[in-house]
Amino acid sequence: MMNLDEEVRLWTTNAEREKTENLATLYSIIVSLEYLERAYVRDSVNGKEYAPACIKLLAQYKSLMKLVGDDIGGVETFMKRFKMDHPAALHRLTVGVPATVEHSAEATDGGAEAGKWVAETTQSFITFMDALKLNLKAKDQLHPFLTDLMSGYSRFKGSGEWEGRGKILHWLITLNAMKASDEITEEQSRQMLFDIENAYNEFFRSLSSSNKTS
């Protein structure tokens, strides 16, 4: 007969205990990210407060998924299993970068820092394209470069309307959904290089046009 006063144990071994604690941590990260996203949309936190908090949660999520990813079958499956209705968190985890990067919230139209940002973003474009030309295909090789590129690209006023933005974001989401050791195909590599080169050319055309009208 079951003793109703007896504490229910969720594990019987140390391995099961660690797994349960990791799943609980993943659950809390998703909930925290949902509240953070909602607070940012409602302007309860500004971009400077939001971005580092979001980056920290995304980093914790990525680290945790290396431990539990194979067991849970993906974050969407995990959320359905535990009936988690957190669409904002799911979107942020899918994109893999803060909303300030995704939506150009920190964009600029000039100033003392503009030249520095152009140089840094140009270098990010070149570094990423060189990585593809050198036949790097694994997520853990390409994702950091593309994240840096997207962060720099998003600083510029009007970048939210540039055609290249959608292409960069598409490939960022594609890489974000892969495991660290997964590799893109040869066809994906060629298409990615084509899209990034077009975004690079558009970037300079847009800046040149902006300078002529300013």
Residue pairs with C-beta under 8 A, 6 or more apart in sequence:
10 16
10 17
10 20
11 17
11 19
11 20
19 68
19 71
22 64
22 67
22 68
23 68
23 72
23 78
25 60
25 64
26 61
26 64
26 65
26 68
26 72
26 75
26 78
27 82
27 84
29 57
29 60
29 61
29 64
30 61
30 75
30 79
30 84
30 86
30 89
30 90
30 93
31 84
31 86
31 89
32 57
33 54
33 57
33 58
33 61
33 86
33 88
33 89
33 92
33 93
34 86
34 88
34 89
36 45
36 50
36 53
36 54
36 57
37 54
37 88
37 89
37 91
37 92
37 99
38 88
39 45
39 50
40 47
40 50
40 54
40 99
41 88
45 53
47 100
47 105
47 106
50 98
50 99
50 100
51 98
51 100
51 101
54 92
54 98
54 99
54 100
55 98
58 92
58 93
58 96
58 97
58 98
61 75
61 93
65 75
66 180
69 179
72 78
72 81
75 90
75 93
76 90
78 84
79 86
79 90
92 98
92 99
94 173
94 176
94 177
95 102
95 169
95 172
95 173
95 176
96 143
96 147
96 172
96 173
96 175
96 176
97 147
97 150
97 151
97 172
99 105
100 106
100 154
101 150
101 151
101 154
102 154
102 169
103 154
103 160
104 154
104 155
104 156
104 157
104 159
104 160
104 165
105 154
106 154
106 155
107 154
107 155
107 156
107 157
107 158
107 159
107 160
108 114
108 117
108 155
108 156
108 157
109 156
109 157
109 158
109 210
109 214
110 214
117 152
117 155
117 156
118 207
120 152
121 149
121 152
121 153
121 155
121 156
121 203
124 145
124 148
124 149
124 152
124 153
125 149
125 196
125 199
125 200
125 203
127 145
127 148
127 149
128 142
128 145
128 146
128 149
128 196
129 193
129 196
129 197
129 200
131 141
131 142
131 145
132 142
132 189
132 192
132 193
132 196
133 193
135 189
136 142
137 183
137 184
137 185
137 189
138 180
138 181
138 182
138 183
139 175
139 178
139 179
139 180
139 181
139 182
139 183
139 184
140 180
140 181
142 175
142 184
143 172
143 175
143 176
146 168
146 171
146 172
146 175
147 172
149 168
149 196
150 168
150 169
150 172
153 159
153 164
153 165
153 168
153 199
153 203
154 165
156 203
156 206
156 207
157 210
158 206
158 210
159 165
159 206
162 199
162 202
162 203
162 206
163 198
163 199
163 202
164 195
164 196
164 198
164 199
164 200
164 202
164 203
165 199
167 195
167 196
167 198
167 199
168 195
168 196
168 199
170 195
171 192
171 195
171 196
174 184
174 188
175 184
178 184
184 192
